[in-house]
Amino acid sequence: MTKKTTSTYAYPSRFGSHSSMIIKEEGDKITCEDEFGTYQTDRSYIDKNMADPNRTSQKRLKKLFEGKKDKENK
């Protein structure tokens, strides 16, 4: 019998933004960091248990599927 292993994920979810990911705050503009680099989002998306469109933008997902890390804050 083979044993299945599950890897642990470093962030609370794959697509949402969470307070543990915040690296900079300027009013309602929040800079977060995940395994693919930094991104800016709005405070309204933090810890809301839903996907953050800023984290899952087409530009970022393209880099995810290409296996590249986004090190620029755009």
One Martini backbone bead per residue (centre of mass of N, CA, C, O) as a GRO file, in nm:
protein
   74
    1MET     BB    1   0.095   0.037   0.024
    2THR     BB    2   0.051   0.367  -0.044
    3LYS     BB    3   0.162   0.680   0.063
    4LYS     BB    4   0.027   0.983   0.110
    5THR     BB    5   0.142   1.309   0.045
    6THR     BB    6   0.142   1.631   0.196
    7SER     BB    7   0.179   1.956   0.141
    8THR     BB    8   0.269   2.247   0.268
    9TYR     BB    9   0.139   2.571   0.303
   10ALA     BB   10   0.256   2.903   0.366
   11TYR     BB   11  -0.046   2.986   0.329
   12PRO     BB   12  -0.382   3.011   0.397
   13SER     BB   13  -0.401   3.054   0.074
   14ARG     BB   14  -0.390   3.064  -0.279
   15PHE     BB   15  -0.593   3.346  -0.342
   16GLY     BB   16  -0.575   3.499  -0.090
   17SER     BB   17  -0.560   3.764   0.144
   18HIS     BB   18  -0.339   3.818   0.430
   19SER     BB   19  -0.203   3.946   0.714
   20SER     BB   20   0.058   3.756   0.694
   21MET     BB   21   0.142   3.904   0.398
   22ILE     BB   22   0.219   4.171   0.505
   23ILE     BB   23   0.476   4.444   0.434
   24LYS     BB   24   0.280   4.701   0.359
   25GLU     BB   25   0.133   5.024   0.465
   26GLU     BB   26  -0.095   5.266   0.282
   27GLY     BB   27  -0.359   5.274   0.407
   28ASP     BB   28  -0.547   5.095   0.168
   29LYS     BB   29  -0.266   5.017   0.071
   30ILE     BB   30  -0.135   4.691   0.006
   31THR     BB   31   0.154   4.492   0.064
   32CYS     BB   32   0.223   4.174  -0.062
   33GLU     BB   33   0.346   3.828  -0.006
   34ASP     BB   34   0.442   3.557  -0.206
   35GLU     BB   35   0.586   3.301  -0.392
   36PHE     BB   36   0.579   3.537  -0.650
   37GLY     BB   37   0.576   3.793  -0.469
   38THR     BB   38   0.461   4.107  -0.514
   39TYR     BB   39   0.156   4.295  -0.420
   40GLN     BB   40  -0.130   4.493  -0.472
   41THR     BB   41  -0.389   4.596  -0.244
   42ASP     BB   42  -0.681   4.600  -0.066
   43ARG     BB   43  -0.814   4.596   0.244
   44SER     BB   44  -1.089   4.451   0.153
   45TYR     BB   45  -0.918   4.160   0.098
   46ILE     BB   46  -0.849   4.104   0.386
   47ASP     BB   47  -0.963   3.830   0.538
   48LYS     BB   48  -1.236   3.723   0.336
   49ASN     BB   49  -1.260   3.434   0.204
   50MET     BB   50  -1.139   3.525  -0.086
   51ALA     BB   51  -1.053   3.612  -0.382
   52ASP     BB   52  -0.785   3.805  -0.511
   53PRO     BB   53  -0.750   3.985  -0.800
   54ASN     BB   54  -0.452   4.079  -0.746
   55ARG     BB   55  -0.330   3.788  -0.705
   56THR     BB   56  -0.504   3.661  -0.975
   57SER     BB   57  -0.388   3.783  -1.206
   58GLN     BB   58  -0.296   3.725  -1.524
   59LYS     BB   59   0.003   3.806  -1.493
   60ARG     BB   60   0.064   3.622  -1.247
   61LEU     BB   61  -0.037   3.347  -1.364
   62LYS     BB   62   0.154   3.328  -1.598
   63LYS     BB   63   0.406   3.303  -1.417
   64LEU     BB   64   0.318   3.054  -1.269
   65PHE     BB   65   0.301   2.865  -1.529
   66GLU     BB   66   0.611   2.937  -1.605
   67GLY     BB   67   0.784   2.951  -1.322
   68LYS     BB   68   0.785   3.252  -1.234
   69LYS     BB   69   0.897   3.524  -1.052
   70ASP     BB   70   0.756   3.814  -0.903
   71LYS     BB   71   0.973   4.098  -0.823
   72GLU     BB   72   0.766   4.306  -0.899
   73ASN     BB   73   0.582   4.615  -0.821
   74LYS     BB   74   0.280   4.632  -1.031
   0.00000   0.00000   0.00000
